[in-house]
Amino acid sequence: MGSSMEEKVVAVIMVGGPTKGTRFRPLSLNIPKPLFPIAGQPMVHHPISACKRIPNLAQIYLVGFYEEREFALYVSAISNELKVPVRYLREDKPHGSAGGLYHFRNLIMEDSPSHIFLLNCDVCCSFPLPKMLEAHRGYGGIGTLLVIKVSPESASQFGELVADPVTNELLHYTEKPETFVSDRINCGVYVFTPEIFNAIGDVSTQRKDRATLKRVSSFEALQPATRIPTDFVRLDQDILSPLAGKKQLYTYETMDFWEQIKSPGMSLRCSGLYLSQFRLTSPQLLASGDGTRSAIVIGDVYIHPSAKVHPTAKIGTNVSISANARVGPGVRLMSCIILDDVEIMENAVVTNAIVGWKSSIGRWSRVQAEGVYNSKLGVTILGDSVAVEDEVVVTSSIVLPNKTLNVSVQDEIIL
């Protein structure tokens, strides 16, 4: 045990790029999706701060296609705050979830780590990383996946897997199957030994060998190049599926919460999950108030120190209020994310909504939705600099930036 305490660990967080995240519009129009605030912190902050709890963590890498300047300020700030080096690595082109890891293998192995964590930025969970590492060491394989049990109806949207109930060995893995395989799914959180690089390298080598050996017919020669590039390696189909059942991969099941943040509505749900987790991990981040000197606060609420909230307002539960927001007298906020520099005037109500940067909501207005987080109009979204005038009701709608609403709307996308 003594030697394992000295072994270094690195973490790699996949953040994607601007070609992805179209489902996150209009919120991703002004900010990279990984930097969108959830529970008052950038989305990527939650996995980063979870990595901080890993013993002997040497370095955190963010891998994606965004321009480096988009992450420069955040990476610098978070490195100083957590006292752990965080570095952004920009891919020159898409390499796939495993190929991206392989592309930067020399940098990742710089500290000679014994283990490498791989996380997806758009995953929301409690990230039980130290416990995963402990289990992984006990299993003795090259990789361990975080898994969770879901309803049989929703399982097909994810990678389904079968594990040995006694040893936890991964026996079978299939990505988004058409027929039901299992109610256990892949959470997109992994820990590997450096041997994973050999497995990824083998896939590339086999592809190159096949390409060299294969005689191309005259018909194929005329077709557009649809072949997968040799250096594009997907973790699920190219690594997990072939290695399943070979005593190489194991599973660690979480009984806690897990969601994927694919849409703005899911970011609101995940904001609530993280706020409730703060009760256990970071209670100092949660606001409180009884309506005397500060607003009435119900349940889990985050209020940025620079925001101004009138004492007669009533806030919560599941509310996150960002920097320099102004919340007027008699305002009621429930299940919402209020972004920077928003103004909400007296007696307005916001529920099941995300209010974009610099937007304003007039007196006695309502911005609302049913709160079906995974449906397109289940949450109302106001883009950047949207003005809702006095006594206007906006219900289950998406409003793109720089619009002024002077009449009520319902179930609309306003371009």
N, C-alpha and C positions, 0 to 999 in steps of 0.2 A: 504493500500500500504506500510505503514511504516514497518510492520512485514516482508513482502515478501522481502524487501531490505536486511534484515539480514539473510535470509535463505541461507544455503550453497548449492552449486551445485557441483557434481563430474562428470567427463567424463570418459568413457571407450572406448578405441579404439581397435578393433579386428585386430590383425596383422597376423593371420594364422600361418603357419609353414612350415618346409622344405618338408613335404609330398605334399604340394600344390605348386603352382608357377612353375610347370614344363613348362608351356607355356612361361615363362619368360626367359628360357635358351637361349643362354649361359650366359646372364648377371647375373642370380641368382646363377651361379656356384661358384663365389667368395664372394658373399655378400648376406645377407638376402634381399629378395625383398623389404621389407618396408624401408630398408636403401639405396636403389638405388637412386642416385641423380636425381631429376627432377627440372628444373629451378634453379640448383645450390644448392638445399637443399634436404635432404633425403625425400623420398616419405611421410613418416609418419610425417615429420616436418610440412607439410601444414595443416593437421587436428589439430595437436597439437597447432600450433600458432593461428589457428582459435578459439580453445577452450579458449585460453588466453583472448579473448574478451568477454567471458561470465561473467556477473557480479557475484561476490561472489564465484568464482571458488576455491574450496578447494584443489582438487587433480585430477591428471590425471593418469589413469591406462592403461597400454598396456597389452592385454591378448593374448597369443599365445603359440605355441609349440616349438619355437626356444630355444636353450640353453641360459640360463641367461647371460653367458659370452658374447654372440654375441651382446647383447643390453646394457651391463653394461656401456661402455664408453659413448655411445650416451645418455643414460638416465641421467647419471651424468652431462654431458655437457649441455643438454637442460634444466634440472632443474635449473642449475646455471644461464643460459642465460635468461630464462623467469621468474625466481623467483617464480615458481610454482612447487610443488613436483610432479615429474613424476616417476611412479613405474612400473616395469615390473613384471607381474604375469604369471608364467609358468604353463600351464595346464598339468596334468599328462597323460591325454589321451583326444581325441576329445570329447567334450560335446555338440557340436552344437552351433549355434549362440546365442540362448537363454540360453542353458544349461551352457555355459561358464560364462555368467553373473551370473547365479544362483550359480554356484560352488564357486564363490568368494564373495557371497552376504554379508558375515559378515565383510570382509575387506572393501567392497564398502560402507557399511552403517556405518563404524567407525565414520565418521564425522557427522552422522545423517543428511544427505542431504535431502532437500525437493524435488530435481529433479536429475535425472541421465540421462546424454546424452550418447547415444551409437552410435558409428561411425565405419564404415568399412574403413580400411587403404587404400584400393585400389580404393577409390572413389575420383574423382577430381571435385571439384566445389568451389563456393565462400563461402560455409558453412555459411549461414545466421543464426547463432545459437542464438544470442540475440533476433532477431525478432521471431524466432521459439518459444523460451521460452515465450515471451510475448503473442503470439497467443495461445500457449498451456494453459497458465494460464486462458485466456479468455474462452477457450472451456470447461475446467473443467473435462476432461476425464483422463484416466490413461496414455495415450500415444498419441504423435503426430508424424506423419511420414512426412519427406520431400518428395515431389513428383514433377515431371516435366512432361510436355507434350512432346511426341516424335512422330516421324512419325509412322503411323499405321503398316508399314512394319517391323520396328525394335522393336516394343513393345513386341512381343512374346518372345524376348530373356530375358525379365525381369519379375518382379512381376507386373502384371497389376491390376489396382484397379478402383473402382467406388466410388465417394464421392458425398455427397449431395452438390449441387451447392450453396446453401444458407448457411447452417450451417457448411459445410466442414466435416461432420461426414463421417467416412469410412464405406461404406455400404456393399462393397463386395471386397474380395481380393483373387486372384489366382496366383500362382507362375508358370511362363512360360507356359501359356495355349496353347493348340493346336489350338483353334479357337479364333478369335479376341474378346476381352472383352472391352478394353478401350485403348485410346492413352495416358492415365496417368499412370506413372510407379513409383515404389518405388525406391528412391535414396539411400537407405542404410544408412540414417541418422535419428536418432530418439531422442526424449526426453520423459522420463517416470517419473511417480511418483513411490515411493517405492512399491506401490501396484502391480507393474509388477512382483515382486518376488512371490506374492501369486498366480498369474495366471500361472507362470512357475511351481511352486511347485504343483499346482493342476494337471497339465499334468503328472508329474512324479507319483503322487499318484494314479491317474486313471490307469496308465499303470501297476503299481504294483498290484492294485486290480484286474485288468483284468487277469494278469498273474497268480494270486493266484486262481481265480475262474475257469479259463479255464482248462478243462480236456484235456490233450494232448493225441491224438490218437497214436497208435503204429507206424503208418506211419510217423507222425510228429516227433516222438521221434527219428527216424532214420535219419532225415534231419539235415544238418549242421545248426548251430544257425544263422538264418537270422533275428530274431526278433530285433527290435530297442531297445538298452539298455534303461532302465527306466530313466536314468539320461541324455540321449541324447535328447535335446529338440531344435527343429528348430524354429527360430523366425517367419519365414514366414508361413509355413504350420501348425505349432502346436499352435501358438499364434495369429497371425494377422488374418488368415482366420476364426477361430472359434469366435473371438471377434468382427469381422466386423458386423455392423448393430445392435450393442447392446449399443450404446451411450457410448462406452468406448474409442474408438480410433478416432482420427481426422487427417486431413491432412493440410499441409502448402505447398503451391505451389511456387517453385522458378521460376523466369523468366530469371535467369542467366544461365551460362554454367553448364553442367554436363557431365561427362564421367566416364567409368569404366576402370581401368588400368589393363587389363588382359594380354596384350602382350607388347613386347618391342616397337613395332610400336606405340601403344597407349600412351606409356610413352613419346614419342617424341611429339605427338599431345598435350598431357597434359602439357608438358614443355612450349609449346607456349601459352597455355591458362593461365598458372600461370604467365608467364613473362608479358603478357598483363595486368593481374590483378595488378602486381607490380606497373604499371603506377599510379594506384589509391591508393594502400595500402602501398607500400614500394619503392618509386621512387629512393631512395638512393642505392638500389641494382642493378639498371640498369646502364650499361656502356654507355658512349658517346664518340664521337671522330670524327674529320673532316679530318683526313689524314695528318695533319701537324706534331704535336708532338706525336700523337697516331693514331691507325688504324681508317679507316673510319667505322663508326658504323651506320647501317641502322635498324630502328625499334627497337624491344625489344630484348636486348642482356644482358646476365649475363657473366661477366668475373671475375674469382677468383683473389683476389689481388696478389697472388703469381705467376699467369700465366704470361708468357712473349709473347706479341703479337707485331710483327714488324709493324712500322708505315705505311708500304706500303700494309699491308693486308686489306681486305675488309670483314667485318663481319656483318651478319644479313640478314633477320630478323629471329627470333626464333632460337637463338644460345645460348648454355650454355657451357662455358669453365671452367673446374674444375682446381684444384690445380696443380701447377708446370707444366702445359702444356706449350709447346713451339710452337708458330705459326710463320713460316718463312716469308720472303719477298714475296709479290705478291700473297699470299694465298687467296682463296675465300671460305668463309664458309657461308652456308645457311641452315636453318632448320636442325640443327644437335645438338647432345650432344657429347661433347669431354670430356672424363673422365681424371682422374689424370695421370700425367706423360706421356701424349701423346706428340709425336713430329710430326709436320706436316711441311715438307720441302718446299722450295721455289716453288711458282707457282702451288702448288697442289690445287685441288678443292674438297670440301666435301659438298654434298647436300643430304638431306633426309636420314641421316645416324646416327648411334651411333658408336663411336669409343672407344673401350675398353681400360682399364687401361694399361699403358706402351706400347701401340701400336705405330707404326711409319708408316708414309705415305711419300713415296719418292718424289723426284722432278718431277714436271709435271704429277703426277699421279692423277687419279680421283676416288673417292669413292662416288657412287651415286645410286639413285633409283627414282621411279616415285612419291613416297610419298603417297601411298594408305595405311593409317596408320593401318587399321584393316585387311589387308590381309597378308599372311605369308611372302611374299618376297616384300612387298610394301615399306619396309625400309631396307637399307643395314645395317647389324650388324657385326662389328668386335669384337670378344671376346678379352679376356685378352692377352696382349703380341703378337699381330699379326703384322707381318712386311709386308707392301706392298712396293715392290721395285720401283725404278724410272720408270716412263712412263708406269705404269700398270693401267688398268681401271677395277674397281670392280663394277659391276652393279647388283642391286636387288639380293644380295646374303647374306647368313649367314656363317660366318667363325668362327669355334670354336677356343679356345685359342691355343697359341704357334705355329701358322702356319706362313709360309713365302710364299708370293705370288710373283712369278717372271713372271707370264703370266696373261693376262687379263681373267676375268671370268664373266659370266652373268647367272642369274637365277639358281644359284647353292647353295647347302648346303655343305660346305667343312668340313668334320668330321676329 
